[in-house]
Amino acid sequence: MGVRTESRRARTWHGRVFAAVAAVALCGALTPAAWAADGTPSPYAFAEAATVVRGAEGTTDSARLEAGHTYRSSIEPSGRGGRLYYRLELDAASTAYVSATAVPRAGARVSYSDGLKVSLQDGNGRNCSPSGSAHFGATQSPHPIAAWAARETGGKQYACQTAGTYYAVVERSGAGPSKASPGATPGGTADPKSSASRVWDLEIGYVSEPGLKEARSTTAPETWDSATPEALAGTPRHRDGGAGFSTATTLGQGVWRDGISPGQTRFYKVPVGWGQQFSATADLGSSSGGDGYVGTALALSLYNPVRGFVDDVGSGYDGRQRSAALAAVPPVAYENRYALSDRMSGMRFAGSYYLVVHLAAQVADRFGDGPLGLTLRVRVAGAARSGPAYAGRPLPHDVFDVAVGADGTAGGSTGMGNGAGRVTTMKLLAVGGIGLGSLLVLTLGAWTVAARRRRPIRAPWPVSAEAETVPAPLPAPEPAPWDHGAPRSW
């Protein structure tokens, strides 16, 4: 009686563990981050730990964002809830950065003028800094785009310097469909697949940068090596790019090889320390067939550790190999923030800088579905130095940390500036759902063998069977000169 009871309990327990293993493996393969809010597959990998939050159409009911956290939201087309508010509670010393990444859902069409704008405002509706904007530009291909805004303290700032309640404002921009636009049908009515008619998903990040222990210069560096660096040569090493900021693949200095299909966006991150100068070139391989020309086929964008836009470059494609190189950016320095251009002010702190590569969906019409070969040539020049002495820790804590190993991937790190230039070790763990499921299955097998070797345990009282039952090509619009992201010449 006791032996049968123990055996039944073991089968029940094993069944429950096996069900949990299957659930974990399935969740790993079909994580909610891979799906849009309406249940359709998403072209973007949202942060798995992101909190879902609803943007308010007015400040009164706005939800509060916490520093160091990532959020998921969505935004309606312009004029129909196309402006959303989120609330922040700020102190008087820290600088706050809010970024918003817009992701058109699968099957959507976009116009060159469709875009996103982010602002940070005080209680009187005044912008704390220039608004950040991003547009799809001449690619006219749906892909993730990101814009940012900041509440800065110290330096030459005069507005928004007190502690209190502030608001992050996220809004869509674009002229909407017309008879001449890609978002309109031949009769001039709105195309249900057009950008102007569909919801975009959002990923919102909020980073807090502490103030300094001692005041520093408030003038941007006047001289730096602005010559375009020579692209690196060498045998490429393979790295698969990520599908979002949170899953970006870490690259160090070197030559890296990947593949990219029309309509796809690949994310990479490159650790850059204080005093180091970054450069990158993207080479798109030749096609084995097809003909014609796509005006802006390849888009290469650079974002800083808080997902703030720094610079971008585009290239056309006619089936022959093409190369696109980012313009020179200055070495990372705290004082860069006082410059007027994004290319310089964006290089204001150490950390992982994001390379985002997009291949226009229109390439498939002339050269097939691909993928095409993609080569990234990444250079990080100079030795990392100690950073500024912060009066506290940023949120998230590791946002300004730098990690580079001997093989050009993640490994050791030079930390965020605290005056000591500390060096730490960063351990990376990348376990997919199936891998984790396999690990648990092996563990379950070991437990089962061990259980069979143990002496059977008899129950001290009778147990009924019922007790063990288990239930069953146009140019991008010229934004205002005070907008972040204004230069998008391609």
C-alpha positions in Angstrom: 0.0 0.0 0.0 2.7 2.4 1.0 4.9 1.5 -2.0 2.1 2.1 -4.4 1.3 5.4 -2.8 5.0 6.5 -3.0 5.1 5.5 -6.7 1.9 7.4 -7.4 3.3 10.5 -5.7 6.5 10.2 -7.7 4.7 10.0 -11.0 2.5 13.0 -10.0 5.5 15.1 -9.0 7.4 14.1 -12.1 4.4 15.0 -14.2 4.1 18.4 -12.7 7.8 19.1 -13.1 7.7 17.9 -16.8 4.8 20.2 -17.4 6.7 23.1 -15.9 9.7 22.2 -18.1 7.6 22.2 -21.2 6.0 25.6 -20.3 9.5 27.1 -19.7 10.8 25.8 -23.0 7.7 27.0 -24.9 7.9 30.4 -23.3 11.5 30.7 -24.3 10.6 30.0 -27.9 7.5 32.2 -27.9 8.2 34.9 -25.4 5.5 37.6 -25.0 8.2 40.1 -26.0 8.0 38.7 -29.6 4.3 39.6 -30.0 2.5 42.9 -30.4 -0.3 44.0 -28.1 -2.9 42.7 -30.7 -1.4 39.2 -30.8 0.4 39.6 -34.1 4.1 38.7 -34.5 6.3 41.7 -33.7 9.4 42.7 -35.8 11.0 43.9 -32.6 12.2 42.1 -29.5 10.8 44.1 -26.5 12.5 43.9 -23.2 11.2 40.8 -21.4 11.1 42.7 -18.0 9.2 45.6 -19.5 6.2 46.8 -17.5 3.0 47.4 -19.5 1.8 51.0 -19.0 -1.0 53.0 -20.7 -0.2 56.5 -21.8 -2.7 59.1 -20.9 -4.2 61.7 -23.2 -3.8 64.3 -20.5 -1.4 65.0 -17.6 -4.0 64.5 -14.8 -4.3 60.7 -15.3 -0.8 60.0 -16.4 1.0 56.9 -15.1 4.3 57.3 -13.2 7.5 56.0 -14.7 10.3 54.9 -12.4 14.0 55.5 -13.2 15.9 52.4 -14.3 12.8 50.7 -15.7 11.6 49.9 -19.2 8.0 50.1 -20.2 5.7 48.8 -23.0 3.0 51.0 -24.3 1.2 51.8 -27.6 0.2 55.0 -29.4 -2.7 55.7 -31.8 -2.3 57.6 -35.1 -2.0 61.4 -35.0 -5.3 63.1 -34.0 -6.6 59.9 -32.3 -4.7 59.7 -29.1 -1.5 60.4 -31.0 -0.1 62.4 -28.0 0.5 60.6 -24.7 1.7 61.7 -21.3 3.7 59.9 -18.6 4.6 61.3 -15.2 8.1 61.6 -13.6 9.0 62.6 -10.1 12.5 64.2 -10.3 14.9 65.6 -7.7 16.9 68.7 -8.2 20.3 67.1 -8.9 19.9 64.2 -11.4 19.6 64.4 -15.1 16.6 62.4 -16.5 16.6 60.8 -20.0 13.5 59.4 -21.6 13.6 57.5 -24.8 10.7 56.0 -26.9 11.1 53.4 -29.5 8.2 53.2 -32.0 7.5 49.9 -33.7 5.0 49.7 -36.5 3.2 46.4 -36.5 3.7 43.7 -39.1 2.2 44.6 -42.4 2.1 48.4 -41.8 3.2 50.9 -44.4 5.0 54.1 -43.6 5.6 57.5 -45.3 8.9 59.4 -45.3 7.3 62.0 -43.1 5.9 59.6 -40.4 7.8 59.9 -37.2 7.9 60.2 -33.4 8.7 63.1 -31.1 9.6 63.0 -27.4 9.6 66.0 -25.0 10.1 66.5 -21.2 8.0 69.2 -19.8 7.5 70.9 -16.4 4.2 71.6 -14.7 3.7 74.7 -16.8 4.0 73.0 -20.1 7.5 74.3 -20.9 10.0 72.0 -22.6 13.0 71.2 -20.4 15.3 70.7 -23.4 15.0 70.4 -27.2 12.5 67.8 -28.3 13.9 64.6 -29.8 12.4 63.5 -33.1 12.9 60.6 -35.5 11.4 59.8 -39.0 11.4 56.8 -41.3 12.9 59.0 -43.9 13.7 58.1 -47.5 13.7 54.4 -46.9 9.9 54.5 -46.4 10.2 51.1 -44.9 8.6 50.2 -41.5 11.2 49.6 -38.8 11.9 50.5 -35.2 12.8 54.2 -34.7 13.8 55.9 -31.5 13.7 59.5 -30.1 14.8 60.9 -26.8 14.5 64.0 -24.5 16.2 65.1 -21.3 15.8 67.1 -18.2 19.4 68.3 -17.6 20.7 69.9 -14.4 23.7 72.2 -13.8 25.8 73.7 -16.6 24.0 76.3 -18.7 20.5 75.0 -18.0 18.0 77.5 -16.6 14.6 75.7 -16.9 13.4 72.6 -15.0 16.0 72.8 -12.3 13.8 72.2 -9.3 12.5 69.0 -7.8 8.9 68.1 -8.6 6.5 66.5 -11.1 7.5 66.5 -14.8 5.9 64.9 -17.8 7.3 62.8 -20.7 5.3 63.6 -23.8 5.3 61.1 -26.7 3.6 62.0 -29.9 3.3 60.9 -33.5 4.0 63.1 -36.5 3.2 62.8 -40.1 1.0 64.4 -42.7 -1.3 61.3 -43.0 -2.5 59.6 -46.2 -3.4 61.6 -49.3 -3.9 60.8 -53.0 -0.2 61.1 -53.6 1.1 59.3 -50.5 2.0 55.6 -50.1 -0.6 55.5 -47.3 -3.5 56.2 -49.6 -5.5 54.0 -51.9 -6.1 55.1 -55.6 -9.3 56.8 -54.6 -7.7 58.9 -51.9 -9.1 57.1 -48.9 -7.0 55.8 -46.0 -5.3 52.5 -46.5 -6.0 50.3 -43.5 -2.4 49.1 -43.6 -0.9 52.6 -43.8 1.0 54.1 -40.9 -1.6 56.8 -40.5 -4.3 54.2 -39.8 -2.6 51.8 -37.5 -1.4 51.7 -33.9 2.4 51.6 -33.1 3.8 49.7 -30.2 6.2 51.6 -27.9 9.2 50.7 -25.7 9.9 53.5 -23.2 13.2 53.8 -21.3 13.9 56.1 -18.3 17.5 56.6 -17.2 18.7 58.7 -14.3 22.2 60.2 -14.3 23.4 61.5 -10.9 25.0 64.9 -10.5 28.7 65.4 -10.0 30.6 65.7 -6.8 32.5 68.7 -8.2 31.7 71.1 -11.0 33.4 70.7 -14.3 33.7 72.8 -17.4 30.5 73.7 -19.1 32.1 74.2 -22.5 32.2 71.5 -25.2 35.7 70.5 -26.5 36.7 72.8 -29.3 39.2 70.5 -31.0 39.2 66.8 -31.7 40.3 64.4 -34.5 37.4 64.7 -36.9 39.1 62.9 -39.8 37.2 59.9 -41.1 39.1 56.9 -39.8 40.3 54.2 -42.1 37.9 51.2 -42.0 39.3 48.0 -40.4 40.4 45.1 -42.5 40.6 41.5 -41.6 38.8 38.2 -41.7 35.2 38.7 -40.4 33.9 36.8 -37.4 30.3 35.8 -37.4 27.8 37.4 -34.9 24.0 37.3 -35.2 22.5 40.7 -34.5 19.7 41.1 -32.0 16.1 42.1 -32.8 15.9 45.0 -30.3 17.8 47.2 -28.0 17.5 44.8 -25.1 18.8 41.8 -27.2 21.5 43.7 -29.0 24.6 41.6 -29.7 27.8 42.8 -28.1 30.7 43.6 -30.5 34.1 44.8 -29.7 36.7 46.3 -32.1 37.0 44.1 -35.2 35.3 42.9 -38.4 32.0 41.1 -38.0 29.8 39.2 -40.4 26.0 38.7 -40.3 23.1 38.4 -42.7 20.2 40.7 -43.2 16.9 40.3 -45.1 14.7 43.0 -46.7 12.6 44.6 -44.0 14.8 43.4 -41.2 16.5 45.4 -38.5 19.6 44.2 -36.6 20.8 45.5 -33.3 24.4 45.5 -32.0 26.1 47.2 -29.0 29.7 48.3 -28.8 31.3 49.2 -25.4 33.0 52.6 -25.5 34.9 54.0 -22.5 35.6 57.5 -21.4 38.1 59.1 -23.8 37.6 56.5 -26.5 36.6 57.3 -30.1 34.1 55.1 -31.9 33.7 54.5 -35.7 31.8 52.0 -37.8 31.2 51.0 -41.4 28.5 48.7 -42.7 29.1 46.8 -46.0 26.1 45.3 -47.8 27.1 42.3 -50.0 26.3 41.8 -53.6 23.1 40.0 -54.8 23.2 36.8 -56.8 20.2 38.0 -58.9 17.8 40.7 -59.7 18.2 44.2 -61.2 17.2 47.8 -60.7 18.0 50.3 -58.0 16.6 51.1 -54.5 17.3 54.7 -53.5 17.9 54.3 -49.8 18.2 50.6 -49.1 20.6 50.4 -46.2 20.3 52.6 -43.1 22.9 52.6 -40.4 22.1 54.5 -37.1 24.1 55.1 -34.0 22.4 55.5 -30.5 24.1 56.2 -27.2 23.7 54.2 -24.0 20.3 55.9 -23.1 19.1 55.2 -26.7 19.6 58.8 -27.7 20.2 59.4 -31.4 23.8 60.3 -32.3 24.0 60.0 -36.1 23.0 57.9 -39.1 23.9 57.3 -42.8 22.1 55.7 -45.7 23.1 54.0 -49.0 21.3 53.0 -52.2 21.6 49.5 -53.6 21.7 48.2 -57.2 22.7 44.6 -56.5 26.4 45.4 -56.3 28.2 45.6 -53.0 27.7 48.9 -51.1 29.4 50.5 -48.1 28.1 53.1 -45.6 30.3 54.8 -43.0 29.3 56.9 -40.1 30.8 60.3 -40.0 33.5 60.8 -37.3 32.3 61.4 -33.8 34.3 62.8 -30.9 35.9 60.8 -28.1 33.5 60.2 -25.2 33.6 63.1 -22.8 31.2 64.5 -20.2 31.6 68.0 -21.7 30.3 66.9 -25.1 26.8 67.4 -23.7 27.2 71.1 -24.1 27.6 70.9 -27.9 24.7 71.8 -30.2 24.9 68.9 -32.6 23.6 65.4 -31.8 26.7 63.9 -33.3 28.8 65.5 -30.5 26.4 66.0 -27.6 25.3 62.3 -27.9 28.8 61.1 -27.1 28.5 62.3 -23.5 29.0 59.2 -21.4 30.7 55.8 -21.4 28.7 52.6 -22.0 27.3 50.5 -24.8 26.6 52.4 -28.0 24.0 50.8 -30.3 24.5 50.2 -34.0 21.2 49.7 -35.7 21.1 48.4 -39.3 18.0 48.3 -41.4 17.5 46.9 -44.9 14.5 48.4 -46.7 11.6 46.1 -47.4 11.6 47.4 -51.1 14.9 45.5 -51.7 12.9 42.3 -51.9 10.9 43.5 -54.9 14.1 43.8 -57.0 16.6 41.4 -55.5 14.6 38.7 -53.7 14.0 37.9 -50.0 17.6 37.4 -49.2 19.3 37.4 -46.8 22.2 39.5 -48.1 25.6 39.5 -46.5 26.3 42.2 -43.9 29.8 43.1 -42.7 30.4 45.6 -39.8 33.8 47.1 -39.3 34.0 48.5 -35.8 36.9 50.6 -34.4 37.3 51.8 -30.8 40.4 54.0 -30.7 42.3 55.1 -27.6 42.6 53.8 -24.1 39.7 54.1 -21.7 40.2 56.7 -18.9 38.5 57.4 -15.6 35.2 59.1 -15.9 33.8 62.0 -13.9 33.2 61.7 -10.1 29.5 61.2 -9.8 27.7 61.9 -6.5 25.7 58.8 -6.7 24.8 55.8 -8.9 22.8 55.9 -12.1 19.6 54.0 -12.7 19.9 51.4 -14.0 23.2 50.8 -12.2 25.1 49.4 -15.1 24.0 51.8 -17.9 27.4 53.5 -18.1 29.5 50.4 -17.5 31.8 49.2 -20.2 32.7 45.6 -20.9 35.2 44.4 -23.5 37.0 41.0 -23.6 40.1 39.9 -25.3 38.2 38.4 -28.2 36.3 41.7 -28.8 33.1 40.5 -27.0 31.9 41.1 -23.5 34.3 40.3 -20.7 36.1 42.7 -18.2 34.8 46.2 -17.8 35.9 49.7 -17.0 33.1 51.0 -14.9 31.1 54.2 -14.9 33.0 57.2 -13.7 33.4 57.5 -10.0 36.8 59.0 -10.0 38.5 55.7 -9.4 38.3 54.1 -12.9 37.3 50.8 -11.3 37.5 47.6 -13.2 35.0 44.8 -12.7 34.1 41.5 -14.2 30.8 41.1 -16.1 29.4 37.7 -16.5 27.0 37.1 -19.4 24.4 34.4 -19.3 22.5 33.6 -22.6 20.2 30.7 -22.2 17.4 30.2 -24.7 14.0 28.7 -23.8 14.9 25.3 -25.4 18.3 25.3 -23.8 16.8 25.9 -20.4 14.2 23.3 -21.0 17.0 20.8 -21.9 18.8 21.7 -18.7 15.7 21.1 -16.6 15.0 17.8 -18.4 18.5 16.5 -17.6 18.1 17.6 -14.0 14.7 15.8 -13.8 16.4 12.7 -15.2 19.1 12.8 -12.5 16.5 13.3 -9.8 14.5 10.3 -11.1 17.5 8.0 -11.0 18.4 9.2 -7.5 14.8 8.6 -6.4 14.8 5.0 -7.7 18.0 4.3 -5.8 16.5 5.4 -2.5 14.7 2.9 -0.2 10.9 3.0 -0.7 9.2 5.0 2.0 5.9 3.6 3.3 3.2 6.0 4.3 2.4 5.8 8.1 -1.3 5.9 7.3 -3.6 4.7 4.4 -4.0 7.2 1.5 -6.9 7.0 -0.9 -6.3 6.9 -4.6 -8.5 10.0 -5.0 -6.1 12.0 -2.9 -3.4 11.6 -5.6 -5.5 12.4 -8.6 -4.1 15.3 -10.8 -6.6 17.5 -12.7 -6.0 18.2 -16.1 12.9 57.6 -52.5 11.8 61.0 -51.2 14.1 63.2 -49.0 13.4 63.2 -45.3 11.7 66.4 -44.1 13.9 68.9 -42.5 13.0 69.1 -38.8 13.4 72.3 -36.9 17.0 73.0 -36.0 16.3 72.6 -32.3 15.0 69.1 -32.7 17.3 66.1 -31.7 17.7 63.9 -34.7 17.4 66.8 -37.2 20.1 65.7 -39.6 18.8 62.8 -41.6 20.2 63.6 -45.0 19.4 60.2 -46.6 
